[in-house]
């Protein structure tokens, strides 16, 4: 039937080969090596625009599939922008002398933080040495003795006045370590303890009574003496503070002058100076403290107290020349926002400003941070915290886990946040976040969408050559010759599934590059050729096609019954794709249709047993619309038809078998057999137009492999939608078989064209009377449907 040859796809359209001569040099050794992102102009423009605009809310969501370069190139572009910006500030946390539970954050020029911390440590060390020396110096001792003598005279004068009063009661007052004591006199001399013990009870009572009377009158004198003591202690303390302040002025004022341009540092140093003046005792050694001021101070308490004068170098950008770019691979709350650490001291959780630890957002502040959206969404506290930080433009360090009642709490001062956040995910998460998260819309206004494919231009082909050259150079691979590069380009189009496209999934190309290099090494070659690339692809497929081989074996031995020879009514071979992850292959399936008189319409057996998806169900329902439009304009459509995938025991979905099912139904209605040597794929609309489907190469190759197993006779072939011709990138073996006339590939635009190929009988077109010519497929179908209607009118069919 030569008239059917018009539907054959020309051999030259089965694969668009790449001309090796497009590449300037014979091998990649001489090609320019480039890691440039290829074919992602839209994404790169969006990414660069998002990084350029310094406005609140213009953070970036990078979308795309894994392997399109979205991670590596987001990092490279961020690095490129970071190199144009200066290094951010250093940040230190210091003790807040005014509000001890709220440590202060001080920002300073990069590298200054380390210097400031060292300066403060040296000053405190020097002060710790100078204060004890000053308070034991001869000058200080002279001044103290002078004060002591002065106040001693004043106190003695009051005691003398008191003793004048006491003599009237036969008592005397003495100034002891225990205070002012009244002692009775005997013969003008103070009684001893032995003399007191020898007194009678009545005499003792008389003495007690007299003593009480005296003490009442002596109260004002004792208070005056206490006031003198207080004044003495106050003046001694003032004397010490003046001496301590001289030491502090000699040291701290130098620091204040050094950091005079930083108001926060100057304020902190002045506060520290005043605090040291108040707490100078902490700088003295125990044996140097006077008994009047001695307070039992454990060593650990002193060490804990002295921490207030330490500087927590929170963020150190010393040596950094440009803005930071951080990739946070585990974005938990604490990894992002830092935490306050605690230490257990006798059952109490204690902390201080030195235990405040930074997170990656602090490290990236002033630059860029890259986060995987799936990772951060799995940490809800982290996601909410990130949005809150971007909204308030502040970074707060706080612990979100509950601590017990006997734990200290700190509220560190927030740091101002100036950062560009890049989160990387897929299309679906972007849609979900955009729809259901109002904050996301406000904060991530830029979307950089990485495509999975690019145009197959000469420029892009050459860029892929440079990409291969880059991989060879970086990974120390053997040079690839022109033919190998051409094979890689062809494989790229195959992955993209289009003759005029190239894949943007560079990770898949990199795998082929690595493996081709290894096969060349194993074969003892110094240059990778086309044969090595083909072998790498074949071996990779072989490692992953166990399931396909098992299925083919079952079909070869008729365990799964699929005929590739002869003709049958209502039976047809359909094509589907099974994707096992690293490998996808075509699976031929037998589809059968039975039609008979009835009113149930089209029965989808897969749906009845709940093994079909909604898209598949839609495709089956479309068949009823086609039959009604095509054959039942003059009478109602009355029939029952059952459709099923034979020996299919798992779920199916997709509408790529809808045209196949329709062919089998027409065969059943017309009672005309279909060639079993031809398999079919393609969806159909209600008007009978055949529509393109996916996985076309795998489907064709799947049926070819089955026919090869069962023996090629030259009658075998497939029918594909006409629009799928541009998607053909078949394996060379299939193309060679087509060239030799042993396998045929037909492309059709309508159901009428397809049924003619399958039956060898014309489909038939409506004449002026609205009837189909006798002997055509459509005539037989219409007559069968008319007979079903007549039977229903006569009551034969209920």
TORTORGU-407568 format. One record per residue (C-alpha): x negated, y negated, z negated; residue number from 1. Coordinates in steps of 0.2 Angstrom, whole numbers, plus 2048, in hexadecimal, padded with zeros to 3 digits. Last residue first. Example, Ala and Ser with C-alpha at 12.3 -4.5 7.8 and 13.67 -1.06 7.14 Angstrom:
2
{{7BC 805 7DC} 2} {{7C2 816 7D9} 1} 
***
This chain:
798
{{8A3 80B 776} 798} {{89E 811 787} 797} {{8AA 81B 792} 796} {{8B7 80E 78F} 795} {{8BA 80B 7A1} 794} {{8B3 7F9 79F} 793} {{8A4 800 796} 792} {{8A1 80C 7A5} 791} {{8A2 7FE 7B1} 790} {{895 7F4 7A7} 789} {{889 803 7A7} 788} {{88C 804 7BA} 787} {{888 7F2 7BC} 786} {{877 7F4 7B2} 785} {{872 803 7BD} 784} {{877 7F9 7CD} 783} {{86C 7EA 7C7} 782} {{85D 7F5 7C3} 781} {{85E 7FE 7D4} 780} {{85F 7ED 7DD} 779} {{851 7E6 7D3} 778} {{846 7F4 7D8} 777} {{84A 7F3 7EB} 776} {{853 800 7F5} 775} {{861 7F4 7F9} 774} {{85E 7E2 7FA} 773} {{862 7D8 7EA} 772} {{873 7CF 7E9} 771} {{877 7BD 7E6} 770} {{880 7BB 7F6} 769} {{872 7B1 7FE} 768} {{866 7BE 7FA} 767} {{85D 7C1 7E9} 766} {{84B 7C7 7EB} 765} {{845 7D9 7EA} 764} {{838 7E2 7E0} 763} {{830 7EB 7EE} 762} {{82B 7FD 7EA} 761} {{819 803 7E6} 760} {{81F 807 7D5} 759} {{812 7FF 7C9} 758} {{80C 7F2 7D6} 757} {{81E 7ED 7DB} 756} {{822 7EC 7C8} 755} {{814 7E0 7C5} 754} {{819 7D4 7D3} 753} {{82B 7D3 7CE} 752} {{826 7D0 7BC} 751} {{81D 7C0 7C1} 750} {{80C 7B8 7C2} 749} {{802 7C8 7C6} 748} {{7EF 7CC 7C5} 747} {{7E9 7DE 7CA} 746} {{7D9 7E6 7C5} 745} {{7D5 7F6 7CE} 744} {{7C9 804 7CA} 743} {{7BF 811 7D5} 742} {{7BE 805 7E4} 741} {{7AB 804 7E3} 740} {{7AB 7F2 7DF} 739} {{7B7 7F5 7D1} 738} {{7AB 803 7CA} 737} {{79D 7F6 7CB} 736} {{7A8 7E9 7C1} 735} {{7AC 7F6 7B4} 734} {{79A 7FA 7B1} 733} {{794 7E8 7B1} 732} {{79F 7E4 7A2} 731} {{7AE 7D8 7A5} 730} {{7AE 7C5 7A2} 729} {{7C0 7C2 7A8} 728} {{7C8 7B3 79F} 727} {{7CB 7A9 7AF} 726} {{7D5 7B7 7B6} 725} {{7E0 7B7 7A7} 724} {{7EC 7AA 7AF} 723} {{7F2 7B8 7BC} 722} {{7F8 7C3 7AE} 721} {{7F0 7D4 7AE} 720} {{7F4 7E4 7B6} 719} {{7E7 7F3 7B4} 718} {{7DF 800 7BF} 717} {{7DE 812 7C3} 716} {{7E2 819 7D5} 715} {{7CF 81B 7D9} 714} {{7CF 82C 7D2} 713} {{7C5 829 7C2} 712} {{7C4 838 7B6} 711} {{7CC 83A 7A5} 710} {{7BD 832 79C} 709} {{7BC 825 7A9} 708} {{7CE 821 7A8} 707} {{7CD 81F 795} 706} {{7BD 814 797} 705} {{7C6 809 7A4} 704} {{7D5 807 798} 703} {{7CB 800 78B} 702} {{7C1 7F5 797} 701} {{7D0 7ED 79D} 700} {{7D7 7EA 78B} 699} {{7C6 7E4 785} 698} {{7C4 7D7 793} 697} {{7D6 7D0 791} 696} {{7D5 7CE 77E} 695} {{7E2 7C0 77E} 694} {{7F2 7BE 788} 693} {{7F8 7B4 797} 692} {{80A 7B3 79C} 691} {{814 7BD 7A9} 690} {{823 7B2 7B0} 689} {{833 7BC 7AF} 688} {{83F 7AD 7AB} 687} {{841 7B3 799} 686} {{82E 7B3 796} 685} {{822 7C1 798} 684} {{812 7C6 78F} 683} {{804 7CF 797} 682} {{7FB 7E0 797} 681} {{7FD 7EF 7A3} 680} {{7F5 800 7A6} 679} {{7F5 808 7B8} 678} {{7F2 81A 7BA} 677} {{803 81F 7B3} 676} {{80B 819 7C3} 675} {{81D 814 7BF} 674} {{82C 81F 7C4} 673} {{83D 818 7CA} 672} {{84C 81B 7C1} 671} {{851 809 7C4} 670} {{856 807 7B1} 669} {{848 811 7AB} 668} {{83B 809 7B6} 667} {{842 7F8 7B1} 666} {{840 7FC 79F} 665} {{82E 802 7A2} 664} {{82A 7F2 7AB} 663} {{832 7E8 79C} 662} {{828 7F1 78F} 661} {{818 7EC 799} 660} {{81D 7DA 79A} 659} {{820 7D9 787} 658} {{810 7E2 783} 657} {{806 7D2 780} 656} {{813 7CC 774} 655} {{809 7CE 764} 654} {{80B 7DA 755} 653} {{809 7EC 751} 652} {{80A 7F5 740} 651} {{804 807 73F} 650} {{809 818 745} 649} {{809 816 757} 648} {{80B 827 760} 647} {{816 820 76D} 646} {{819 80D 76D} 645} {{82C 80B 76E} 644} {{83B 804 777} 643} {{84D 809 776} 642} {{859 803 783} 641} {{86C 802 781} 640} {{876 7F9 78F} 639} {{884 7ED 793} 638} {{87F 7DC 79A} 637} {{88F 7D3 79F} 636} {{893 7D1 7B1} 635} {{890 7C5 7BF} 634} {{880 7BD 7B8} 633} {{87A 7CD 7B1} 632} {{86A 7D2 7BB} 631} {{85C 7C5 7B9} 630} {{862 7B9 7AC} 629} {{869 7C7 7A1} 628} {{85A 7D2 7A3} 627} {{84E 7C4 79F} 626} {{857 7BF 790} 625} {{857 7D1 789} 624} {{845 7D2 78C} 623} {{842 7C3 782} 622} {{848 7CD 772} 621} {{839 7D9 775} 620} {{82C 7CA 775} 619} {{834 7C3 765} 618} {{832 7D3 75C} 617} {{820 7D4 760} 616} {{81E 7C2 75A} 615} {{827 7C7 74A} 614} {{81C 7D6 746} 613} {{820 7E8 748} 612} {{820 7F7 73D} 611} {{830 7F5 734} 610} {{838 806 73A} 609} {{845 7FD 744} 608} {{839 7F0 74A} 607} {{82E 7FD 752} 606} {{83E 805 759} 605} {{843 7F5 762} 604} {{854 7F9 768} 603} {{859 7EF 777} 602} {{86C 7ED 779} 601} {{878 7F7 76D} 600} {{886 7F6 77A} 599} {{884 807 782} 598} {{87F 810 792} 597} {{86D 816 793} 596} {{85B 810 793} 595} {{84C 819 78C} 594} {{83B 810 78C} 593} {{82A 817 788} 592} {{81A 80E 784} 591} {{809 818 784} 590} {{7FB 80F 77D} 589} {{7EA 80A 783} 588} {{7DE 803 776} 587} {{7D2 7F5 77B} 586} {{7C3 7F1 770} 585} {{7BD 7E5 763} 584} {{7AD 7E6 759} 583} {{7A5 7DD 74A} 582} {{7B6 7DC 741} 581} {{7C0 7EC 746} 580} {{7CA 7E3 753} 579} {{7D6 7EE 75C} 578} {{7DD 7E7 76C} 577} {{7ED 7ED 776} 576} {{7F1 7F4 787} 575} {{801 7FC 78D} 574} {{802 80C 798} 573} {{814 80F 79F} 572} {{822 81B 79D} 571} {{834 818 7A2} 570} {{833 823 7B1} 569} {{823 82C 7B4} 568} {{815 82C 7C2} 567} {{805 836 7C3} 566} {{7F4 833 7BB} 565} {{7ED 829 7AC} 564} {{7F9 832 79F} 563} {{7F7 82D 78D} 562} {{7FB 83A 780} 561} {{7F1 838 770} 560} {{7EC 849 76C} 559} {{7EA 84A 77F} 558} {{7D7 84F 77E} 557} {{7D1 840 787} 556} {{7DD 835 77C} 555} {{7D6 83C 76C} 554} {{7C5 83A 772} 553} {{7C9 828 776} 552} {{7CF 825 765} 551} {{7C0 82C 75D} 550} {{7B5 822 768} 549} {{7BE 812 764} 548} {{7BC 815 751} 547} {{7A9 818 753} 546} {{7A7 808 75D} 545} {{79C 7FE 750} 544} {{78A 804 752} 543} {{78E 807 765} 542} {{793 7F5 767} 541} {{783 7EF 760} 540} {{779 7FB 76B} 539} {{782 7F5 77A} 538} {{77F 7E2 776} 537} {{76D 7E5 772} 536} {{76B 7F0 782} 535} {{772 7E2 78C} 534} {{766 7D5 784} 533} {{757 7E1 787} 532} {{75C 7E4 799} 531} {{75D 7D1 79C} 530} {{74B 7CF 797} 529} {{741 7CC 787} 528} {{72F 7C9 78B} 527} {{720 7D2 782} 526} {{727 7E4 786} 525} {{723 7F3 77C} 524} {{734 7FB 77D} 523} {{736 7F9 76A} 522} {{731 7E7 76B} 521} {{73E 7E4 779} 520} {{74B 7EC 76E} 519} {{746 7E1 760} 518} {{747 7D1 76A} 517} {{758 7D6 770} 516} {{75E 7D9 75E} 515} {{758 7C7 759} 514} {{760 7BF 768} 513} {{770 7C9 767} 512} {{772 7C4 754} 511} {{76F 7B2 759} 510} {{77D 7B2 766} 509} {{789 7B8 759} 508} {{783 7AA 74C} 507} {{785 79D 75A} 506} {{798 79E 75A} 505} {{79B 78F 766} 504} {{79F 79B 774} 503} {{79D 796 786} 502} {{7AC 792 791} 501} {{7AF 792 7A4} 500} {{7B1 7A5 7A6} 499} {{7BB 7A6 796} 498} {{7BC 7B2 787} 497} {{7B0 7A8 77C} 496} {{7A7 7B8 778} 495} {{7A6 7BC 78A} 494} {{7A0 7AB 78E} 493} {{792 7AC 782} 492} {{78E 7BE 788} 491} {{78C 7B6 79A} 490} {{780 7A8 792} 489} {{776 7B6 789} 488} {{774 7C0 799} 487} {{76E 7B0 7A2} 486} {{761 7AD 794} 485} {{75B 7BF 796} 484} {{75A 7BC 7A9} 483} {{750 7AD 7A7} 482} {{743 7B5 79B} 481} {{744 7B5 788} 480} {{733 7B2 77F} 479} {{730 7BE 770} 478} {{736 7B8 75F} 477} {{72C 7AF 752} 476} {{73C 7AA 749} 475} {{73A 797 74B} 474} {{733 797 75C} 473} {{73F 7A5 763} 472} {{74E 79D 75B} 471} {{749 78C 763} 470} {{747 794 774} 469} {{758 79B 772} 468} {{75F 78A 76E} 467} {{756 783 77D} 466} {{75E 790 788} 465} {{76F 78B 77F} 464} {{76C 779 784} 463} {{769 77E 796} 462} {{77A 787 797} 461} {{782 777 78E} 460} {{77B 76C 79C} 459} {{780 778 7AA} 458} {{792 777 7A3} 457} {{79B 785 79C} 456} {{7A7 77B 791} 455} {{7A7 77F 77E} 454} {{7AE 78B 772} 453} {{7B2 78F 760} 452} {{7B5 77C 75D} 451} {{7AE 773 74D} 450} {{7BB 767 746} 449} {{7B4 758 73C} 448} {{7C3 752 732} 447} {{7C2 741 72A} 446} {{7CE 73A 71E} 445} {{7C9 745 70F} 444} {{7CE 73B 700} 443} {{7DF 735 703} 442} {{7E5 745 70C} 441} {{7DD 750 6FF} 440} {{7E6 746 6F1} 439} {{7F7 74A 6F8} 438} {{7F4 75D 6F8} 437} {{801 767 700} 436} {{801 764 712} 435} {{7EF 75E 714} 434} {{7E9 76C 709} 433} {{7F2 779 712} 432} {{7ED 772 723} 431} {{7DB 771 71E} 430} {{7DC 783 717} 429} {{7E2 789 728} 428} {{7D6 781 733} 427} {{7C6 788 72A} 426} {{7BB 781 71C} 425} {{7AC 776 719} 424} {{7AD 768 70C} 423} {{7A2 758 70F} 422} {{7A1 74C 701} 421} {{799 73B 703} 420} {{793 733 6F2} 419} {{793 724 6E8} 418} {{799 728 6D7} 417} {{796 71C 6C8} 416} {{790 726 6B9} 415} {{79C 728 6AA} 414} {{797 724 698} 413} {{795 734 68E} 412} {{7A3 73A 683} 411} {{79C 745 676} 410} {{7A4 752 66A} 409} {{79D 75B 65B} 408} {{7A4 76C 657} 407} {{7AC 773 648} 406} {{7BE 774 64F} 405} {{7B9 780 65D} 404} {{7B5 77B 66F} 403} {{7C2 77C 67D} 402} {{7BB 77E 68F} 401} {{7BB 76E 699} 400} {{7AA 767 694} 399} {{7A7 755 699} 398} {{79B 74C 6A4} 397} {{7A5 73E 6AD} 396} {{7A0 738 6BF} 395} {{7A9 729 6C5} 394} {{7B1 723 6D6} 393} {{7C2 724 6CE} 392} {{7C9 72D 6DD} 391} {{7BA 737 6E2} 390} {{7B7 73D 6D0} 389} {{7CA 742 6CE} 388} {{7C9 74B 6DF} 387} {{7B9 754 6D9} 386} {{7C1 758 6C8} 385} {{7D0 760 6D0} 384} {{7C6 76B 6DB} 383} {{7BA 770 6CD} 382} {{7C8 774 6C1} 381} {{7D0 77E 6CF} 380} {{7C1 789 6D1} 379} {{7C6 795 6E0} 378} {{7C9 785 6E9} 377} {{7B7 780 6E8} 376} {{7B1 790 6F0} 375} {{7BE 790 6FE} 374} {{7B9 77E 702} 373} {{7A7 781 704} 372} {{79E 772 6FD} 371} {{791 766 705} 370} {{78B 757 6FA} 369} {{784 747 701} 368} {{77A 738 6FB} 367} {{77B 72B 6EC} 366} {{780 738 6E0} 365} {{77A 749 6E7} 364} {{772 74E 6D6} 363} {{780 747 6CC} 362} {{78C 751 6D7} 361} {{781 760 6D5} 360} {{784 760 6C2} 359} {{77A 757 6B5} 358} {{777 75D 6A3} 357} {{77B 754 693} 356} {{771 75C 684} 355} {{766 74D 681} 354} {{775 742 67D} 353} {{779 74D 66D} 352} {{780 75E 669} 351} {{786 768 65A} 350} {{791 777 658} 349} {{793 77B 646} 348} {{790 78D 63F} 347} {{780 789 637} 346} {{779 780 646} 345} {{77F 786 656} 344} {{779 77D 665} 343} {{784 774 672} 342} {{782 770 685} 341} {{78C 762 68D} 340} {{790 766 69F} 339} {{78C 761 6B1} 338} {{799 75C 6BD} 337} {{797 767 6CC} 336} {{78F 776 6C5} 335} {{79A 774 6B5} 334} {{7AA 774 6C0} 333} {{7A5 783 6CB} 332} {{79E 77F 6DC} 331} {{793 78E 6DF} 330} {{78A 78A 6F0} 329} {{788 778 6ED} 328} {{77E 771 6FC} 327} {{776 761 6F6} 326} {{770 753 702} 325} {{766 745 6F9} 324} {{763 733 6FE} 323} {{751 730 704} 322} {{73F 72D 6FD} 321} {{740 739 6EE} 320} {{730 739 6E4} 319} {{739 735 6D3} 318} {{74C 738 6D6} 317} {{74E 73E 6C4} 316} {{760 73F 6BE} 315} {{764 742 6AB} 314} {{753 73D 6A4} 313} {{75A 73E 692} 312} {{751 731 688} 311} {{74C 734 676} 310} {{74F 727 668} 309} {{75F 730 662} 308} {{755 740 661} 307} {{74D 739 651} 306} {{75C 73D 647} 305} {{75B 74F 64C} 304} {{749 750 647} 303} {{74D 748 636} 302} {{75B 754 633} 301} {{74F 762 637} 300} {{743 75C 62B} 299} {{74F 75B 61D} 298} {{752 74A 616} 297} {{754 748 603} 296} {{756 736 600} 295} {{748 72C 5F8} 294} {{74B 719 5F8} 293} {{748 715 5E5} 292} {{73B 723 5E4} 291} {{730 71A 5F1} 290} {{72D 722 602} 289} {{71B 725 607} 288} {{71B 738 601} 287} {{729 73C 60E} 286} {{721 735 61D} 285} {{729 725 624} 284} {{731 724 635} 283} {{742 729 62F} 282} {{741 71B 622} 281} {{742 70E 630} 280} {{754 711 632} 279} {{75B 700 632} 278} {{74C 6F9 63C} 277} {{74D 708 647} 276} {{75F 704 64C} 275} {{75B 6F2 64F} 274} {{74D 6F6 65B} 273} {{758 704 664} 272} {{765 6F7 667} 271} {{758 6EB 66F} 270} {{751 6F9 679} 269} {{763 6FE 67F} 268} {{767 6EC 684} 267} {{757 6EB 68E} 266} {{75A 6FB 697} 265} {{76C 6F6 69C} 264} {{766 6E5 6A2} 263} {{759 6EC 6AE} 262} {{74E 6DE 6B4} 261} {{746 6DC 6A4} 260} {{73F 6EE 6A5} 259} {{72D 6E9 6A1} 258} {{731 6DB 695} 257} {{73D 6E6 68B} 256} {{72F 6F3 68B} 255} {{722 6E6 684} 254} {{730 6E1 677} 253} {{731 6F3 671} 252} {{71E 6F4 66C} 251} {{719 6E4 663} 250} {{72B 6DF 65E} 249} {{72D 6F0 657} 248} {{71E 6EF 64B} 247} {{723 6DD 646} 246} {{735 6E4 643} 245} {{72E 6F1 637} 244} {{725 6E3 62D} 243} {{735 6D9 62C} 242} {{73F 6E9 628} 241} {{733 6ED 61A} 240} {{734 6DC 612} 239} {{747 6DC 614} 238} {{747 6ED 60B} 237} {{73C 6E7 5FD} 236} {{748 6D7 5FC} 235} {{757 6E2 5FB} 234} {{74F 6EE 5EE} 233} {{74A 6DF 5E3} 232} {{75B 6D6 5E5} 231} {{763 6E7 5DF} 230} {{757 6E8 5D1} 229} {{75A 6D6 5CC} 228} {{76D 6D9 5CD} 227} {{76B 6E8 5C2} 226} {{762 6DD 5B5} 225} {{771 6D1 5B6} 224} {{77D 6DF 5B3} 223} {{773 6E5 5A4} 222} {{774 6D3 59D} 221} {{787 6D2 5A0} 220} {{78A 6E3 597} 219} {{780 6DF 588} 218} {{78F 6D8 57E} 217} {{798 6E9 581} 216} {{788 6F3 57E} 215} {{785 6EA 56D} 214} {{797 6EF 567} 213} {{794 701 56D} 212} {{783 702 565} 211} {{78A 6FC 554} 210} {{797 709 555} 209} {{78B 717 55A} 208} {{77F 711 54C} 207} {{78D 712 53F} 206} {{792 723 545} 205} {{780 729 544} 204} {{77F 722 532} 203} {{78F 72C 52D} 202} {{788 73B 535} 201} {{778 73A 52B} 200} {{768 735 533} 199} {{75A 742 534} 198} {{75C 745 547} 197} {{75A 733 54B} 196} {{749 733 542} 195} {{743 742 54C} 194} {{749 73A 55D} 193} {{73F 72A 558} 192} {{746 71A 552} 191} {{740 70A 55A} 190} {{736 6FF 54D} 189} {{73C 6F0 543} 188} {{73D 6FA 533} 187} {{749 706 53C} 186} {{74F 700 54D} 185} {{75D 708 558} 184} {{759 70B 56B} 183} {{764 704 579} 182} {{760 70A 58B} 181} {{75E 700 59B} 180} {{75C 70D 5AA} 179} {{758 71F 5AB} 178} {{746 71B 5B1} 177} {{745 710 5A1} 176} {{747 6FE 59D} 175} {{748 6FD 589} 174} {{755 6F4 57F} 173} {{753 6F1 56C} 172} {{75F 6F3 55D} 171} {{761 6EC 54C} 170} {{772 6E4 551} 169} {{76B 6D2 550} 168} {{75C 6D9 558} 167} {{766 6DE 567} 166} {{76A 6CC 56C} 165} {{758 6C7 56C} 164} {{755 6D8 575} 163} {{761 6D2 583} 162} {{758 6C2 585} 161} {{748 6CB 587} 160} {{750 6D7 593} 159} {{755 6C8 59E} 158} {{744 6C2 59E} 157} {{73D 6D3 5A2} 156} {{748 6D4 5B1} 155} {{743 6C3 5B8} 154} {{731 6C8 5B5} 153} {{733 6D8 5BD} 152} {{73B 6CF 5CC} 151} {{72C 6C4 5CF} 150} {{71F 6D2 5CC} 149} {{728 6DE 5D8} 148} {{72A 6D1 5E5} 147} {{717 6CD 5E4} 146} {{713 6E0 5E3} 145} {{71D 6E2 5F3} 144} {{714 6D3 5FC} 143} {{703 6DA 5F6} 142} {{708 6EC 5FC} 141} {{70D 6E5 60D} 140} {{6FD 6DC 610} 139} {{6F3 6EB 60A} 138} {{6FC 6F7 617} 137} {{707 705 611} 136} {{717 6FF 61A} 135} {{70D 6FA 62A} 134} {{704 70B 62B} 133} {{715 714 629} 132} {{71C 709 637} 131} {{70E 70B 643} 130} {{70D 71E 645} 129} {{720 720 648} 128} {{720 710 653} 127} {{712 717 65E} 126} {{71C 728 660} 125} {{72C 71E 664} 124} {{723 713 670} 123} {{71B 722 679} 122} {{72C 72B 67B} 121} {{734 71B 681} 120} {{727 718 68E} 119} {{728 72A 694} 118} {{73B 729 696} 117} {{739 719 69F} 116} {{72C 720 6AB} 115} {{737 72F 6AF} 114} {{745 724 6B2} 113} {{73C 718 6BD} 112} {{739 725 6CB} 111} {{749 71F 6D4} 110} {{74E 70D 6CE} 109} {{758 70D 6BF} 108} {{769 712 6B8} 107} {{76D 713 6A5} 106} {{77B 71E 69F} 105} {{780 71C 68D} 104} {{785 72A 681} 103} {{796 728 679} 102} {{797 731 668} 101} {{78B 725 660} 100} {{795 715 665} 99} {{78A 706 661} 98} {{779 70F 661} 97} {{77E 718 671} 96} {{770 725 673} 95} {{769 726 685} 94} {{76E 72E 695} 93} {{762 72B 6A3} 92} {{766 729 6B6} 91} {{75A 727 6C4} 90} {{761 71D 6D3} 89} {{764 723 6E4} 88} {{756 725 6F2} 87} {{758 71A 701} 86} {{763 71D 70F} 85} {{75E 721 721} 84} {{757 732 71D} 83} {{768 737 715} 82} {{771 734 726} 81} {{766 741 72F} 80} {{767 74D 720} 79} {{77A 74B 721} 78} {{779 750 733} 77} {{76E 75F 72F} 76} {{77A 765 721} 75} {{789 763 72C} 74} {{77F 76C 73A} 73} {{77B 77B 72F} 72} {{78C 77E 728} 71} {{797 77A 737} 70} {{78C 784 743} 69} {{79A 78D 74C} 68} {{796 79E 743} 67} {{7A5 79D 736} 66} {{7B4 795 73E} 65} {{7B8 783 73E} 64} {{7BC 774 732} 63} {{7B1 767 72B} 62} {{7BB 75D 71E} 61} {{7B2 74C 71C} 60} {{7B3 73E 70F} 59} {{7BA 72D 714} 58} {{7C4 72B 704} 57} {{7BB 71B 6FE} 56} {{7B2 712 70C} 55} {{7A0 714 712} 54} {{7A3 719 724} 53} {{794 720 72C} 52} {{795 732 725} 51} {{7A7 733 72B} 50} {{7A2 72D 73C} 49} {{794 739 73D} 48} {{79F 748 739} 47} {{7AD 742 745} 46} {{7A0 73F 754} 45} {{798 750 750} 44} {{7A9 759 750} 43} {{7AE 752 761} 42} {{79D 754 769} 41} {{79D 767 764} 40} {{796 76E 774} 39} {{784 772 76E} 38} {{77D 76D 75D} 37} {{76B 769 760} 36} {{75E 776 759} 35} {{753 773 768} 34} {{744 77C 770} 33} {{73E 775 781} 32} {{73C 783 78D} 31} {{72A 789 790} 30} {{72A 799 785} 29} {{73C 79B 789} 28} {{737 7A4 799} 27} {{737 7A2 7AB} 26} {{739 78F 7AA} 25} {{746 783 7B1} 24} {{755 78D 7AC} 23} {{764 78C 7B8} 22} {{75A 799 7C2} 21} {{762 7A6 7B7} 20} {{772 7A4 7C0} 19} {{780 7A9 7B4} 18} {{78D 7B5 7B9} 17} {{7A0 7B1 7B9} 16} {{7A8 7C2 7B7} 15} {{7B7 7CB 7BF} 14} {{7B9 7BC 7CB} 13} {{7AC 7C2 7D7} 12} {{7B5 7D3 7D8} 11} {{7C5 7CB 7DF} 10} {{7D4 7CE 7D4} 9} {{7E1 7D9 7DE} 8} {{7F2 7D2 7E0} 7} {{7F0 7D0 7F3} 6} {{7EB 7E3 7F3} 5} {{7FE 7E7 7F1} 4} {{801 7E5 803} 3} {{7F5 7F3 807} 2} {{800 800 800} 1} 
***
